[in-house]
Amino acid sequence: MAKISTASTLTVRNAKTGKFVTVRGAQSLKGSKFAIKKSVDLTKPIAEQALKGKPQSSKHAAKG
């Protein structure tokens, strides 16, 4: 038996490459108060984008 997905999908064209990309879960937050920054690319890992540009903190304090 085939799996049935209730998540909506949307096919969009990448303006840079010209390729078509299927975005799963498109508009799943529609009507929600959750806001996503315009600079976040949902086709790439979000954690990497969120941490990009933030200073790395050391887990251990330097002894000296």
C-alpha positions as CSV (number, residue, x, y, z in Angstrom):
1,M,0.0,0.0,0.0
2,A,1.4,3.4,-0.9
3,K,2.0,6.0,1.8
4,I,-0.3,9.0,1.6
5,S,1.2,12.3,2.6
6,T,-1.0,15.0,4.1
7,A,1.8,17.6,3.8
8,S,1.4,20.1,1.0
9,T,4.0,20.5,-1.6
10,L,4.9,23.3,-3.9
11,T,7.2,23.3,-6.9
12,V,9.2,26.4,-7.4
13,R,11.9,27.5,-9.8
14,N,15.3,28.5,-8.4
15,A,16.0,31.9,-9.9
16,K,19.8,31.4,-9.7
17,T,20.1,27.9,-11.3
18,G,16.9,27.7,-13.2
19,K,16.1,24.2,-11.7
20,F,12.8,23.3,-10.3
21,V,12.7,22.4,-6.6
22,T,9.8,20.7,-4.7
23,V,9.3,22.2,-1.3
24,R,7.5,19.9,1.1
25,G,5.3,21.4,3.7
26,A,4.9,24.6,1.9
27,Q,2.5,27.0,3.6
28,S,2.2,24.7,6.6
29,L,2.7,27.8,8.9
30,K,0.2,29.9,7.0
31,G,-2.0,31.8,9.6
32,S,0.6,31.2,12.3
33,K,2.3,33.9,14.3
34,F,5.7,32.2,13.7
35,A,7.9,34.4,11.5
36,I,10.7,33.2,9.3
37,K,13.3,35.8,8.2
38,K,13.3,36.5,4.5
39,S,17.1,35.7,4.4
40,V,16.5,32.1,5.4
41,D,16.6,29.6,2.5
42,L,14.3,26.7,3.4
43,T,15.9,24.4,0.9
44,K,19.2,24.5,2.9
45,P,19.9,23.4,6.5
46,I,18.3,26.0,8.8
47,A,20.6,25.5,11.8
48,E,23.7,26.3,9.7
49,Q,22.1,29.5,8.4
50,A,21.0,30.5,11.9
51,L,24.5,30.0,13.3
52,K,26.3,31.6,10.4
53,G,27.9,34.9,11.4
54,K,27.5,34.3,15.1
55,P,30.7,34.3,17.2
56,Q,31.8,30.8,18.4
57,S,32.0,30.6,22.2
58,S,34.5,28.3,23.8
59,K,33.1,25.6,25.9
60,H,36.1,25.6,28.2
61,A,37.6,28.6,29.9
62,A,41.3,29.1,29.2
63,K,43.6,28.6,32.2
64,G,46.5,30.7,32.5
